[in-house]
């Protein structure tokens, strides 16, 4: 039996689903050699490693390749490496692009005989000797200042000296754009373009719906240290195509299923902000359910217990907004029990495999996205669960809480699907 808020009712109506949000990202990761972090400039070419979907897939001479500047690519971003895949309105297609990019990277490392490993940890230590050996450009932090809805520019500045600070973090920023050609106008519904321009409303919804929920999954204690400098709650950048949300770590790069969860929640947050009207106000319902201070504290301190309390308060709103078609949004009435069980077991239980190999072996197509993953792998495991009733009120924030040996058939399914 699950102690959730599913029995509570909510007055908001189901969202009208649309592919009017483009989803992109620029996740970071590290390279290592013999267990030590090495600067990405020692692995990637100075101009970056590009993945041209036409040339690289068909093996042509480049006569009909993707227009210059629009390819997916890996770039040097300080100590970190950064992936810039082409955005898409479909989560599965974005996952296909990320998988193809990592296949390109793996082939490049193999062909050139480079003895480096890919490291997906969100926070790492780098030796002083390695940092001193890098170029001046790689020693400093690679990102320009961000905007924060809760802090003034001076307050949001990074306070540490990057040439002496021996920790580096990897962000998992999500880029959202408005996509013309889908519904979005009308007297009562603001367009997605206007929604993304109104960061004072949209970013707090992203903090509550996306970042707070991700605290339940990404329980790495390194997030507290990371958010002293990068990825603070409320952090974003306005873009000419929409908005870049910068609070998340790269935890979702561990698997396609996690990427599917995060980008699906981002799209849901955009729809909640866009479709709020006086008679059906999702924004007000969310604001009334959880105080802004509790959201900030839960995310900034990676406080699982507070984040779970916050989630319980918005759960009825999310379920009502998601409606009955569970393929539209990651969390719905159809899979909420499985979602709680997924959180109960912890990320390490479900994703203990080699993440690089997972992306390399990811088949093209819609595959096992987050909703399918909940109904298949998680649902199957849940049906065989023989322990005490699940009550997340008793779940503590230890990174490996509830970790058990992953069943081989589940691991095989997730790596290959």
Secondary structure as UniProt FT lines:
FT   TURN            6..7
FT   STRAND          21..25
FT   STRAND          28..33
FT   TURN            34..35
FT   STRAND          36..38
FT   HELIX           40..42
FT   TURN            46..47
FT   STRAND          49..51
FT   HELIX           53..58
FT   TURN            63..64
FT   TURN            68..69
FT   STRAND          72..77
FT   TURN            78..79
FT   STRAND          80..84
FT   HELIX           91..111
FT   TURN            112..113
FT   STRAND          117..119
FT   STRAND          123..125
FT   HELIX           128..132
FT   HELIX           136..139
FT   STRAND          147..148
FT   TURN            153..156
FT   TURN            162..164
FT   STRAND          167..169
FT   STRAND          174..178
FT   TURN            180..181
FT   HELIX           192..197
FT   HELIX           199..206
FT   HELIX           207..211
FT   HELIX           212..217
FT   HELIX           222..226
FT   TURN            227..229
FT   TURN            233..234
FT   STRAND          235..239
FT   TURN            240..241
FT   STRAND          242..245
FT   HELIX           250..254
FT   HELIX           256..274
FT   TURN            278..279
FT   HELIX           282..289
FT   HELIX           292..300
FT   TURN            301..302
FT   HELIX           304..322
FT   TURN            326..328
FT   TURN            333..335
FT   HELIX           336..345
FT   HELIX           347..350
FT   HELIX           355..360
FT   HELIX           370..373
FT   HELIX           374..378
FT   HELIX           379..383
FT   HELIX           392..394
FT   TURN            399..402
FT   HELIX           408..416
//
